[in-house]
Structures are given as structure tokens and as C-alpha cells.
Amino acid sequence: LYTINCEVEVLHVISGSIELRFSTSTLQLAATDTVTFHGAEPHSWHCDEETRVVWILIPAPWSSSR
């Protein structure tokens, strides 16, 4: 599990599926699913097939606005 220095993470699955793991739960996401969570929430992910996602970090950890 890891964390990211951002306020919000948004994960949208375009195709395939992905397992999103948190310290207390696991989510199975498939195409068209979207989840939003705090970047400080310890998490990890796993997928067994070709999966396309859009993963957005707000604000970007490397942005000058932080």
C-alpha cells in the first residue's frame, strides 16, 4: 500500500477491470466504473488483464500550487 501527496484521486476504468485495494477494503472495478478517494488513503491496485484507466491526481503532486 502507498499514498500520494494530493487531495483527491479519481480512477475511471475505460476498459478491462482492476482491483483497488485499501487497508480495510477492496473494490472490484470494471469498465465505466469511477471511484474517488483521498490521496492520503493507503492503497494499491492489481489487474490480470489489459486494462485502460484514467487516473487523476488533484492537485498534481508535482504542481507549483502545492
C-alpha positions as a Markdown table, in Angstrom:
| # | Residue | x | y | z |
|---|---|---|---|---|
| 1 | Leu | 0.0 | 0.0 | 0.0 |
| 2 | Tyr | 1.2 | 3.5 | -0.8 |
| 3 | Thr | -0.1 | 7.1 | -0.5 |
| 4 | Ile | 0.2 | 10.1 | -2.9 |
| 5 | Asn | 0.7 | 13.7 | -1.9 |
| 6 | Cys | -2.6 | 15.0 | -3.3 |
| 7 | Glu | -6.1 | 15.9 | -2.0 |
| 8 | Val | -8.1 | 13.7 | -4.3 |
| 9 | Glu | -7.6 | 10.7 | -6.6 |
| 10 | Val | -10.1 | 9.8 | -9.3 |
| 11 | Leu | -9.9 | 6.5 | -11.1 |
| 12 | His | -12.1 | 5.8 | -14.1 |
| 13 | Val | -12.0 | 2.4 | -15.8 |
| 14 | Ile | -12.2 | 2.7 | -19.6 |
| 15 | Ser | -11.9 | -1.0 | -20.4 |
| 16 | Gly | -11.0 | -4.2 | -18.6 |
| 17 | Ser | -11.1 | -4.5 | -14.8 |
| 18 | Ile | -8.9 | -3.5 | -11.9 |
| 19 | Glu | -8.9 | -4.4 | -8.2 |
| 20 | Leu | -8.3 | -1.3 | -6.0 |
| 21 | Arg | -7.0 | -2.3 | -2.5 |
| 22 | Phe | -7.3 | -0.2 | 0.6 |
| 23 | Ser | -6.2 | -1.0 | 4.2 |
| 24 | Thr | -9.8 | -2.0 | 5.2 |
| 25 | Ser | -11.5 | -2.9 | 1.9 |
| 26 | Thr | -11.1 | -4.0 | -1.7 |
| 27 | Leu | -13.1 | -2.7 | -4.7 |
| 28 | Gln | -13.5 | -4.6 | -8.0 |
| 29 | Leu | -13.9 | -2.0 | -10.8 |
| 30 | Ala | -15.0 | -2.7 | -14.4 |
| 31 | Ala | -15.4 | -0.6 | -17.5 |
| 32 | Thr | -17.4 | 2.6 | -16.8 |
| 33 | Asp | -16.8 | 2.4 | -13.0 |
| 34 | Thr | -15.4 | 5.5 | -11.3 |
| 35 | Val | -14.1 | 5.9 | -7.8 |
| 36 | Thr | -12.9 | 9.0 | -5.9 |
| 37 | Phe | -10.8 | 8.9 | -2.7 |
| 38 | His | -8.2 | 10.9 | -0.7 |
| 39 | Gly | -4.6 | 10.5 | -1.8 |
| 40 | Ala | -3.5 | 10.0 | 1.8 |
| 41 | Glu | -5.7 | 6.8 | 2.0 |
| 42 | Pro | -3.2 | 3.9 | 1.8 |
| 43 | His | -4.0 | 2.0 | -1.4 |
| 44 | Ser | -2.7 | -0.3 | -4.1 |
| 45 | Trp | -4.1 | -1.9 | -7.3 |
| 46 | His | -3.9 | -5.1 | -9.3 |
| 47 | Cys | -5.2 | -6.2 | -12.7 |
| 48 | Asp | -4.8 | -9.5 | -14.5 |
| 49 | Glu | -5.9 | -8.4 | -18.0 |
| 50 | Glu | -5.2 | -5.5 | -20.3 |
| 51 | Thr | -7.0 | -2.6 | -18.6 |
| 52 | Arg | -7.2 | 1.1 | -19.7 |
| 53 | Val | -7.9 | 3.7 | -17.0 |
| 54 | Val | -7.8 | 7.4 | -16.4 |
| 55 | Trp | -6.2 | 8.2 | -13.0 |
| 56 | Ile | -6.4 | 11.8 | -12.0 |
| 57 | Leu | -4.5 | 13.4 | -9.1 |
| 58 | Ile | -5.8 | 16.7 | -7.8 |
| 59 | Pro | -3.7 | 18.8 | -7.4 |
| 60 | Ala | -0.9 | 17.1 | -9.2 |
| 61 | Pro | 1.8 | 16.3 | -6.6 |
| 62 | Trp | 4.5 | 18.0 | -8.8 |
| 63 | Ser | 2.4 | 21.2 | -9.4 |
| 64 | Ser | 3.7 | 24.5 | -8.2 |
| 65 | Ser | 0.4 | 25.2 | -6.4 |
| 66 | Arg | 1.3 | 22.9 | -3.5 |
